[in-house]
Amino acid sequence: MIDDSYIQRIASGNTSLFGELFAAWSEQMYYYAMKLTGDHDLSKDIIQESFIAYWKKRASFNTIPSVKAFLYAIIRNQVYKHARDEQVHRAILERLPAGHETGNLVIIAEVNQQVREAVNSLPARAREIVERSMNGMKVEEIALEMNVSVNTVKTLKKNGYKALREKLGHLRFLLLLLSVTGRRASRH
């Protein structure tokens, strides 16, 4: 039976106990993910990602309730992220006119690359917070997951977005132009 001593030994790096924990809890977590997604493969992926996230932060946990709460929160966040990604994907496809111009797609790809590079250039903790924020996580969720205070998250998020505005300010006109030409093309 898995008890808090298992969690404590996993926290110190015991991989075989981690495997036992995965075997014992993955089915329960899978049903939760399936209830939220209705997708077998996606649910399996989410469970694996959730346990990997736990393994990376294992030293932060020493009780069963704290681990279960973390896993359920990660699963829920992954489901929300997937739903947002699907909505964004559909919205992009709907905005593209039937005969969309390759030039615009190239420009969009270049802009996306510059945004990724700008985010990657942020200090590590600010980058992690900004990425999680961009994926729709709330400040409180980020603080809990990263094991830092809400004020730390707010400060690093504010500083990160300020740095991004400074680094990407030159793209504002281009993004505006693309959105206008995209709307004009979708009317025809």
C-alpha positions as CSV (number, residue, x, y, z in Angstrom):
1,M,0.0,0.0,0.0
2,I,1.3,3.4,-0.9
3,D,1.7,5.7,2.0
4,D,3.5,9.0,2.8
5,S,6.8,7.1,3.3
6,Y,6.6,6.1,-0.4
7,I,6.2,9.7,-1.3
8,Q,9.2,10.7,0.8
9,R,11.4,8.0,-0.7
10,I,10.3,9.0,-4.2
11,A,11.2,12.6,-3.2
12,S,14.8,11.4,-2.7
13,G,14.9,9.8,-6.1
14,N,13.7,6.2,-5.8
15,T,12.7,5.4,-9.4
16,S,11.3,1.9,-8.6
17,L,8.8,3.3,-6.1
18,F,7.9,6.0,-8.6
19,G,7.1,3.2,-11.1
20,E,4.9,1.5,-8.4
21,L,3.1,4.8,-7.8
22,F,2.5,5.3,-11.5
23,A,1.1,1.7,-11.8
24,A,-1.1,2.3,-8.7
25,W,-2.5,5.7,-9.6
26,S,-2.3,6.0,-13.4
27,E,-5.6,4.3,-14.0
28,Q,-7.5,6.5,-11.5
29,M,-5.9,9.6,-13.1
30,Y,-6.6,8.3,-16.6
31,Y,-10.4,8.0,-15.8
32,Y,-10.3,11.6,-14.5
33,A,-8.6,12.8,-17.7
34,M,-11.0,10.7,-19.9
35,K,-14.0,12.3,-18.2
36,L,-12.6,15.7,-19.0
37,T,-11.4,15.0,-22.6
38,G,-13.3,12.0,-23.9
39,D,-10.2,11.2,-25.9
40,H,-8.3,8.0,-25.0
41,D,-4.9,8.9,-26.6
42,L,-5.0,12.4,-25.3
43,S,-5.8,11.2,-21.8
44,K,-2.9,8.8,-21.9
45,D,-0.5,11.6,-23.0
46,I,-1.8,13.9,-20.3
47,I,-1.3,11.3,-17.6
48,Q,2.3,10.7,-18.8
49,E,3.0,14.5,-18.9
50,S,1.5,14.9,-15.4
51,F,3.6,12.2,-13.8
52,I,6.7,13.6,-15.6
53,A,5.9,17.0,-14.1
54,Y,5.6,15.3,-10.6
55,W,8.9,13.5,-11.0
56,K,10.6,16.8,-11.9
57,K,9.2,18.4,-8.7
58,R,9.2,15.3,-6.5
59,A,11.5,16.9,-3.9
60,S,8.7,19.4,-3.1
61,F,6.2,16.8,-1.9
62,N,6.1,14.6,1.2
63,T,2.5,13.5,1.5
64,I,0.0,11.6,-0.6
65,P,-2.6,14.5,-0.6
66,S,-0.1,17.0,-1.8
67,V,1.0,14.7,-4.7
68,K,-2.6,13.9,-5.7
69,A,-3.6,17.5,-5.6
70,F,-0.6,18.4,-7.8
71,L,-1.4,15.6,-10.3
72,Y,-5.1,16.5,-10.5
73,A,-4.2,20.2,-11.1
74,I,-1.6,19.3,-13.8
75,I,-4.2,17.1,-15.5
76,R,-6.8,19.8,-15.4
77,N,-4.4,22.4,-16.7
78,Q,-3.2,20.1,-19.5
79,V,-6.8,19.5,-20.6
80,Y,-7.5,23.3,-20.6
81,K,-4.3,23.9,-22.5
82,H,-5.3,21.3,-25.1
83,A,-8.8,22.8,-25.4
84,R,-7.3,26.3,-25.9
85,D,-4.8,25.0,-28.5
86,E,-7.7,23.4,-30.4
87,Q,-9.7,26.6,-30.3
88,V,-6.7,28.7,-31.5
89,H,-6.1,26.2,-34.3
90,R,-9.7,26.3,-35.4
91,A,-9.8,30.1,-35.2
92,I,-6.6,30.4,-37.3
93,L,-8.1,28.0,-39.9
94,E,-11.3,30.0,-40.0
95,R,-9.5,33.3,-40.5
96,L,-7.4,32.0,-43.4
97,P,-9.1,32.8,-46.7
98,A,-9.6,29.9,-49.1
99,G,-6.8,31.1,-51.3
100,H,-4.5,32.5,-48.5
101,E,-1.3,34.1,-49.6
102,T,1.9,32.2,-48.8
103,G,3.6,35.5,-48.1
104,N,1.4,36.2,-45.2
105,L,2.0,32.7,-43.8
106,V,5.8,33.2,-44.1
107,I,5.6,36.5,-42.3
108,I,3.4,35.0,-39.6
109,A,6.0,32.1,-39.1
110,E,8.8,34.7,-38.9
111,V,6.9,36.7,-36.3
112,N,6.1,33.6,-34.3
113,Q,9.8,32.7,-34.4
114,Q,10.8,36.2,-33.1
115,V,8.2,35.9,-30.3
116,R,9.6,32.5,-29.3
117,E,13.2,33.8,-29.4
118,A,12.2,36.8,-27.3
119,V,10.4,34.6,-24.7
120,N,13.5,32.3,-24.6
121,S,15.8,35.2,-24.0
122,L,14.0,36.0,-20.7
123,P,15.6,35.0,-17.4
124,A,14.7,31.4,-16.6
125,R,12.1,32.0,-13.9
126,A,10.4,34.9,-15.8
127,R,10.4,32.8,-19.0
128,E,8.7,29.9,-17.2
129,I,6.1,32.2,-15.7
130,V,5.4,34.0,-18.9
131,E,5.1,30.7,-20.9
132,R,2.7,29.3,-18.3
133,S,0.7,32.6,-18.4
134,M,0.6,32.5,-22.2
135,N,-0.8,28.9,-21.9
136,G,-3.6,30.3,-19.8
137,M,-2.5,29.4,-16.3
138,K,-3.7,31.8,-13.5
139,V,-1.1,33.5,-11.2
140,E,-2.2,31.3,-8.3
141,E,-1.8,28.1,-10.3
142,I,1.6,29.1,-11.4
143,A,2.7,30.0,-7.8
144,L,1.4,26.6,-6.6
145,E,3.1,24.7,-9.4
146,M,6.4,26.5,-9.1
147,N,6.3,26.6,-5.3
148,V,6.8,30.4,-5.1
149,S,4.6,33.2,-3.7
150,V,1.9,34.8,-5.7
151,N,3.7,38.2,-5.5
152,T,6.8,36.6,-7.0
153,V,4.8,35.4,-9.9
154,K,3.1,38.7,-10.4
155,T,6.4,40.6,-10.3
156,L,8.2,38.2,-12.7
157,K,5.2,38.1,-15.0
158,K,5.0,41.9,-15.1
159,N,8.8,42.2,-15.8
160,G,8.7,39.5,-18.4
161,Y,5.9,41.0,-20.4
162,K,7.5,44.5,-20.1
163,A,10.7,43.0,-21.6
164,L,8.7,41.3,-24.4
165,R,7.0,44.6,-25.3
166,E,10.4,46.3,-25.5
167,K,11.9,43.5,-27.6
168,L,8.9,43.0,-29.9
169,G,7.7,46.6,-30.2
170,H,8.9,46.7,-33.8
171,L,6.4,44.0,-34.7
172,R,3.2,45.9,-33.7
173,F,2.7,47.6,-37.1
174,L,3.4,44.3,-38.9
175,L,0.8,42.5,-36.8
176,L,-1.7,45.2,-37.3
177,L,-1.1,45.1,-41.1
178,L,-1.5,41.3,-41.1
179,S,-4.8,41.5,-39.2
180,V,-6.2,44.2,-41.5
181,T,-5.2,42.3,-44.7
182,G,-6.6,39.1,-43.2
183,R,-9.9,40.7,-42.5
184,R,-10.1,42.3,-45.9
185,A,-9.3,38.9,-47.6
186,S,-11.9,37.1,-45.6
187,R,-14.6,39.5,-46.8
188,H,-14.1,38.4,-50.4
